């Protein structure tokens, strides 16, 4: 159905896509550190090894839509994990606006990636806009996961699902409808792959509401980032974390 819609609506979708790129409000990535250490209650613990967190992604992972990393995803997530586990959490963020799943592989090659136990990935919206085929999208994510498991020792991975682009306020119809349907195709392929591997977890973004978005009507707002970080922490705690060793 999407192929037929693309053929029939092609000229309209192309024109609306060009209009959206031309008129969209461009917000900067969130300021602040992209790596650090978070301790429970502000005090370095001495029990057990620290939890090592790596967050990789696009503009949403980079915090576009809020002013500082303290309001974005990676830093609040590290703080949640430190508070929940009672362990020190070391964290690193590798993210850049505009990258899709293929370009994220090149982005990783440009950074020195430290050791990591848990990986959180936020990629997909730019795969929708670049029309990445679902099979290729999953293959790119699989390669990214394998690379980081080998390079950094990643043991557990949480993939963020596609946002509900069918409600995207910035996009006119029928472009909004088409982006939403394509996002669902990628999300479905992602969830099918995750279901096959016990080391993988899925974090849905389908709860995100359009009126809570940032002022560009495209990226998450403060409340959405807060909810996302909390949900990711709960998923990591339930399926990935282990209690610190007793001494």
C-alpha positions in Angstrom: 0.0 0.0 0.0 2.8 2.4 0.8 4.5 1.8 -2.5 1.2 2.6 -4.3 0.7 5.7 -2.2 4.3 6.8 -2.9 3.6 6.5 -6.6 0.2 8.3 -6.6 1.2 10.9 -4.1 4.8 11.3 -5.1 4.7 14.8 -6.4 2.7 16.1 -3.4 5.0 14.2 -0.9 8.1 15.6 -2.5 6.8 19.2 -2.5 5.7 18.9 1.1 9.0 17.4 2.1 10.9 20.3 0.5 8.6 22.8 2.2 9.1 21.1 5.6 12.9 21.1 5.3 12.8 24.8 4.2 10.5 26.1 6.9 11.3 23.9 9.9 12.7 25.6 13.0 16.2 24.3 13.5 17.1 23.9 17.2 20.6 23.3 18.5 21.7 20.1 20.3 21.5 20.4 24.1 24.5 22.0 25.7 26.5 20.3 28.4 28.8 17.3 29.0 28.5 14.1 26.9 30.2 11.9 29.4 30.5 11.8 33.1 30.0 9.9 36.4 26.8 9.8 38.4 26.9 8.5 42.0 23.9 7.6 44.2 23.1 10.3 46.7 26.0 12.3 45.3 28.5 10.0 46.9 30.8 7.5 45.1 29.8 4.1 46.2 32.4 1.5 47.0 30.4 -1.7 46.5 30.6 -3.5 43.2 31.7 -2.4 39.8 30.1 0.7 38.3 27.4 0.4 35.7 28.7 1.7 32.3 26.1 3.3 30.1 26.5 4.3 26.5 23.8 6.2 24.6 24.0 6.4 20.8 21.6 8.2 18.5 20.3 11.1 16.4 19.0 14.6 17.4 16.7 13.2 20.0 19.5 11.4 21.8 21.6 14.7 21.4 18.9 16.6 23.3 17.5 18.8 20.5 14.4 20.5 22.0 15.8 21.3 25.4 18.6 23.6 26.4 20.9 21.3 28.5 21.9 17.7 28.8 20.4 17.7 32.3 17.0 18.0 30.6 17.7 15.5 27.8 18.0 11.7 27.8 21.5 10.4 28.6 22.3 12.4 31.8 18.9 12.0 33.5 19.0 8.3 32.5 22.4 7.9 34.2 21.0 9.6 37.3 17.9 7.4 37.4 20.1 4.3 37.2 22.4 5.5 39.9 19.5 6.2 42.2 17.7 2.9 41.4 20.8 0.7 41.7 22.8 2.4 44.4 25.8 2.1 42.1 28.0 4.5 40.4 27.1 5.0 36.8 29.6 6.1 34.2 28.0 7.4 31.0 28.8 8.5 27.5 26.7 10.1 24.8 27.5 9.7 21.1 24.8 11.5 19.0 24.4 13.9 16.1 21.5 15.6 14.5 20.4 14.2 11.2 22.1 10.8 11.3 20.3 7.6 10.3 21.2 4.1 11.2 23.8 3.8 8.5 25.4 7.2 9.2 25.5 6.3 12.9 28.1 3.6 12.1 30.4 6.3 10.7 29.7 8.5 13.7 30.9 5.8 16.0 34.2 5.6 14.1 34.8 9.3 14.7 34.7 8.9 18.5 36.7 7.1 21.1 34.2 4.8 22.7 34.8 3.7 26.3 33.8 0.5 27.9 30.1 0.0 28.3 27.8 -2.6 29.8 24.5 -1.2 28.7 23.7 0.5 25.4 20.7 2.6 24.6 20.0 3.4 20.9 17.8 6.1 19.6 17.7 5.9 15.8 15.0 5.7 13.2 13.3 9.0 12.4 16.0 9.9 9.9 15.7 6.4 8.4 12.1 7.3 7.8 12.9 10.5 6.0 15.7 8.9 4.1 13.4 6.0 3.1 15.7 3.3 4.5 14.2 -0.1 3.7 13.1 -1.9 6.9 15.5 -4.9 6.3 18.4 -2.5 5.8 17.4 -0.5 8.9 17.5 -3.6 11.1 20.8 -4.8 9.4 22.4 -1.5 10.2 21.3 -1.7 13.9 22.5 -5.2 14.1 25.9 -4.2 12.8 26.0 -1.3 15.3 25.1 -3.6 18.1 27.7 -6.2 17.1 30.4 -3.6 16.7 29.8 -2.1 20.2 29.5 -5.6 21.8 32.9 -6.4 20.4 34.5 -3.0 20.9 33.2 -1.9 24.2 31.9 -5.1 25.9 28.2 -4.2 25.7 26.1 -6.9 27.2 22.6 -5.4 27.2 20.9 -3.2 24.6 17.8 -1.1 24.7 16.5 0.1 21.3 14.1 3.0 21.3 11.2 2.5 19.0 10.0 5.0 16.3 8.0 8.0 17.6 4.4 8.4 16.5 5.1 10.4 13.3 1.5 10.1 12.2 0.8 12.8 14.8 3.8 15.0 13.9 2.5 18.6 14.1 5.2 20.0 11.9 4.3 17.9 8.8 1.2 18.6 6.7 -1.1 15.9 5.3 -0.7 13.6 3.4 3.1 13.7 4.3 2.3 13.2 8.0 0.2 10.1 7.2 2.9 8.7 4.9 5.7 9.3 7.4 3.6 7.7 10.1 3.0 4.6 8.1 6.6 4.2 7.1 7.7 4.7 10.8 5.3 1.8 11.7 7.0 -0.4 9.2 10.4 0.3 10.6 9.1 -0.1 14.2 7.5 -3.4 13.3 10.7 -4.7 11.8 12.7 -3.6 14.8 10.3 -5.2 17.3 10.4 -8.5 15.3 14.2 -8.6 15.5 14.3 -7.7 19.2 11.9 -10.6 20.0 14.4 -13.0 18.6 17.3 -12.0 20.9 17.1 -12.1 24.7 19.9 -9.5 25.0 17.8 -6.9 23.4 15.0 -4.7 24.9 12.5 -2.3 23.3 11.4 1.1 24.6 8.3 2.4 23.0 7.7 6.1 22.2 4.1 5.6 21.1 2.9 7.4 24.2 4.4 10.7 23.1 1.7 13.4 22.6 2.1 16.2 20.0 1.2 19.0 22.3 4.1 18.1 24.6 6.7 18.5 21.9 9.4 21.1 21.7 8.7 24.5 20.0 9.9 23.1 16.6 6.9 20.7 16.8 9.3 17.9 15.8 11.5 17.0 18.8 10.6 15.9 22.3 9.9 18.5 24.9 11.0 18.6 28.5 8.3 16.3 29.8 8.8 13.7 27.1 12.5 13.5 27.7 11.9 13.0 31.4 9.4 10.2 30.7 11.7 8.6 28.2 14.6 8.6 30.6 12.4 7.1 33.4 11.0 4.4 31.1 14.5 3.4 29.8 15.8 3.2 33.4 12.9 0.9 34.3 13.6 -1.3 31.3 17.3 -1.5 32.1 16.6 -2.2 35.8 14.2 -5.0 35.0 16.1 -6.7 32.3 19.7 -5.7 32.4 21.0 -4.6 35.8 22.4 -6.9 38.5 22.8 -6.1 42.1 26.3 -5.1 43.2 28.4 -7.8 44.8 28.3 -8.1 48.6 31.6 -7.6 50.5 
